[in-house]
Each structure stands twice: as structure tokens, then as C-alpha cells.
Amino acid sequence: MKLITQEVEQFKRVGYLKIDGRVIDDEHLTVLRQHYDTLFAQKRGTIGEGLRNLAVVGESESDEDADRGEEMLQIMEMWSLDEEFRKLLYHEPLLDIAESLIGPDIQLFHDQALYKPAYHGGEVYWHQDNAYWQCDPPNLVSIWIALDDADEENGCMNVIPGSYVEGLAAHGRAESEKGKLPALLQVKPDVDRAVSVPVEAGCAMVHHCMTLHQTNPNRSSRDRRAMVLHYMQTGTRSRDGEVMKDKPLLRGKLA
Ligand SMILES: O=C(O)CCC(=O)C(=O)O
């Protein structure tokens, strides 16, 4: 599923791309959904132990009863918890997309499941991924896979086209009445330029780690389950300046 030249050019121009066609077929989707739901069910009530509610963080994060009204649930490193998600790292269509954008030598930076339950799914605020990661070179790409149809009503991705070439905006942690927010842009994003990227179940969009993006709350009657894989070229350095040799090598060779 290599991208064609026009798609690569478009990604380079705007910093994201909606992938044309399915990346996960129906049968595979059914299996991934079952395993996803099982992991979230197993982790229910264990906030702070591998499960985070990004809508309620800081002091209150460890309080399992904290604001059940808003849930933006996250499980990191799904690949290390479940064989189906480990296999997903090597799913050829995804690696072909990553290779088209960052070259043949690919490591996983990390993966995450991001679940916005129906009716009370919480918001993810505007941010650039590399503001937190501080990876060098700052050219990681993330493939965001919809396990349910994702649209404006249940919290699909919204992006600011071209923002990735405008440099890193100031980010910080801020307090809200719910505690510390995980991700807060300190400047006002130019939301007039924002576009929504609805993605059907089994399909994906890819974004650059410097692209400003956000997702809205889910007030619809439909769950929004998503899986995101963050890819880096081998030789990428962490915020400490160390080459991340220990991250899973997915294709090609280590630098
Ligand atoms: O899925 C979401 O709601 C947020 C996704 C996101 O921020 C990301 O993939 O970097």
C-alpha cells in the first residue's frame, strides 16, 4: 500500500493525509475490536496502572471515581499486552505507508489505544505530538486507525493544514478545575484553518509529529475506538539525546 507521488506531495504540503482505501479488512477489524474491548474491560478501574483517562489528569488521575462523566481513555504499548496488537506493528499496508513517508528503516516509537466512549467521550486539546516527545529529527509520523466510523459527532481528528512547517508552538501544562491538563497549547491555534478528517472503520489517516491537531468530545450514541501507531526512522534520538536503539525494529535495519 505504498503511497503514490501525489499523496506524498500532499502530505509534505499539509502535514497529514487521509489514506485512500481500507488498511484493515472486516475480519481483521472484528478481531482487533474484540481484543481492544477485552483490554479496556480488564483495565477498568485501574486508572494510573497502564490505563489513563486523559480527560482527568494530575492529582485526580489516580482516583478511580474521578469524573466518570468525561472519559478519554488511553492504553499505551498495546503491542506489549496483546499478540494481535503486536502483529499489527508488522501489518504490511501500515508499514508501506510509513515507508513512503520516512524511508525504509522504521522503528516503532510507541502505540496507543484511544477510546472515546459514546455520550461522554472527553476532548483532546490542540497540540503537536513532538512538543511532548521532543524527538530528533522531528519527522515521526502517526497512523491513526479508526476501529469505528469516526466523524465530527464522535470525535474524529481535526488538524491545521500546513501547521507542521510553522515550527513548534509553546506548550505547557495548565490547571483546570479537574486537575492538570496533559496537553495545552499556550498560544491560540488558528482554528479558522482547521479541517476535520472523518475516517471510516478500517481506514486511517496519517499525520506529521509537528501537525497541530485535536479531537472533540464524543456526545454521540456511538463509541469512537481508535488505535494509533507512531513511527520513527531508525537513528532517531529521544529528548535525552540518546539514539533509541531499543524500540522495536519494524522494517529495514538499525542505523
Ligand atoms: O484520538 C484522539 O482523540 C487523539 C489522537 C492524537 O492526539 C494523536 O494521535 O496524536
The ligand as a Tripos MOL2 file, in Angstrom:
@<TRIPOS>MOLECULE
LIG
   10     9     1     0     0
SMALL
NO_CHARGES

@<TRIPOS>ATOM
      1 O1         -7.5530   10.0130   19.1070 O.co2     1 LIG1
      2 C1         -7.5840   11.1020   19.6600 C.2       1 LIG1
      3 O2         -8.6190   11.5190   20.1700 O.co2     1 LIG1
      4 C2         -6.3510   11.9680   19.7230 C.3       1 LIG1
      5 C3         -5.2750   11.4560   18.8180 C.3       1 LIG1
      6 C4         -3.9650   12.1480   18.9410 C.2       1 LIG1
      7 O3         -3.8070   13.1490   19.5840 O.2       1 LIG1
      8 C5         -2.8330   11.5630   18.2120 C.2       1 LIG1
      9 O4         -2.9930   10.5400   17.5110 O.co2     1 LIG1
     10 O5         -1.7060   12.1110   18.2980 O.co2     1 LIG1
@<TRIPOS>BOND
     1     1     2 2
     2     2     3 1
     3     2     4 1
     4     4     5 1
     5     5     6 1
     6     6     7 2
     7     6     8 1
     8     8     9 2
     9     8    10 1
@<TRIPOS>SUBSTRUCTURE
     1 LIG1         1 GROUP 0 **** ****
